[in-house]
Amino acid sequence: MISPAPTPAQEHTATELVARFVALYEELDHRQLHRLGELYHPQARFIDPLHTVDGLDNLTRYFEGLYRNLKQCRITIHDQLVTDTAAALYWTMEIEHSRLNGGQRVVLDGHSHLKFGTLVHYHRDYFDAGQMLYEQLPLLGTLVKAVKRKAAS
């Protein structure tokens, strides 16, 4: 079944919500986490390759834990596809974490799938967890990279 075309008001609302989402995520740090309620529904579901989190309060706590351990996190959103009820955002994240890559910067490409009405109720991030975590650990990182090279040849 083909969905009806969105009304101009729905398109405006979706575009506006996604623009606010992009603006917040591109400046997000531990001092901005109180603003997540401006974007997320109280019952929102967040999924990434490592966790599934239900509810705005749990999402805020999850992000607090992530940011507590990061020296730096920068997200740059390069492209987006927006409909009246969903969006796909393509991004690069640069992180510095004392336990990853000897505390040096790790660059990770990924994308996010959002579903929303007036607020985001579903947010799923897709990225290579091996690139983010396993490849950055001594010994295990060397092994994972070797397996990837072997699989690619």
N, C-alpha and C positions, 0 to 999 in steps of 0.2 A: 504494500500500500504506500502510495506517495503522500507525504505530508503536505498540507496546504502551504502556500507561500506565506512567510511571516509578514505581519503587518508592519508598516513603517515604525510604529511605536515599539513593537517587539525587537526589531532590528536595532533601533536606537538604544534600547535598554541593554541588549546583549553586547553591543559594541562598547557602550559606556562601562558595563561591568567588567568586561575583559580589559579595557584600557586601565581601569582602576587596579585590577589584578596585576597586570604587567608592571604598572608604576610601583606598587607595593613590593612585589617580589624583586624588582631590580634595586631596591634600597633596603630590603629586609635584613635585619639583624636582631640581636636580643632585645634592643630597645624599642623595636617596632611590633613585637609580637601581640601586644594588646590590641592592635588594629586588625587582627585576623577576623574578628567579629564583624567588621565592615564588609567582608567578602563572603564568609562562610555561613551557611545555615547552621543553627545549633545542633542538628542531627547529621551533619555532613560526614561522609566517609572519605578517608584519605588512604590511598594504597601506594606503596612503592615496593621495589624488589625485596626489601628487608622487613617491612611492617605493614600491618593493616590497623588503622586507627578509626574508631567511631566516635563522633561527637566533637564539637568545637573545643570543649574543655580539655579533652584528651589530646586533641591535635595541638593545642597550645602547649600542654605539658611535654608532648613529644618534641616539638620544636625547641622548647626551652632546654631540654636535654641535649639536643643536637648542637645548638648554639653555645651552650656552656663549654663544650669541648673543642670548639673550632677557634682557631686564631683568626681566620678570615674566611668569608664566603661571599662570592660575587656571582650573581646570576645575570646573564645577558640573554634576552629573548630575541631571537633572530627573525622569526616568522610566525605567523598565526593564521589559522583558518577559523572563521567564526560563523555560526548559524544562529538562529533565534534561541536555541536551547543547549548548544554545545560549542566547544572550541577545542582546537588542537594547537598547542604552543610548542615551538621548537627552540631549544635553548642550549647554552653552554654554561656550565657551572665550574668555577674555579674555587677550590677549597684548600685551606692549609689547616692541618690537624697534626698535633704533636706525635700521634701514633701512626701516621700514614706517610710513606715516602720520606722518612727522616725529617718530618716537619716541613718539607718543601711543598710547593704548590702542586696540586693534582687537578688536571683539566678533564672534564667529563661532559660528553654530549648526551642529550636526552630529549624527551618530549613529554608533555603533559596532556592528558585528556580531561576536560572539564565538562560537567553537565550542570545546568543551572536553570532556575526560574528567575526570581529576583535576587537570589544569592546562590553561591556554589553549593551543591549538595553532594557532588561526587568529584573527586580529584584523584587521578591515577597518574603516577610518574613512571616512565619507562626509561631505564638506563642499564648499562652493563655493570652489575654489582661487582663482577670480577675486576673490571677496570678500576672501579672506585676503591675497593678494599683489598682483595686478594693479591692483585698485582703489586700492591704497595708494601706488602709485608716481606721482610727478609726471608730467604729460603723459599717460602711458598710462592712469592711473586715470581721468582726465577722459574720455578716449576710451571706455574700457570702460563707464563709467557712462552716457555718452550712448547707446551702442549698446543697453544694457539698457533705458533709458527708451524708445527708439525701438521696440524689440521688444515692449515692454509696451503700447504705444499702438495 
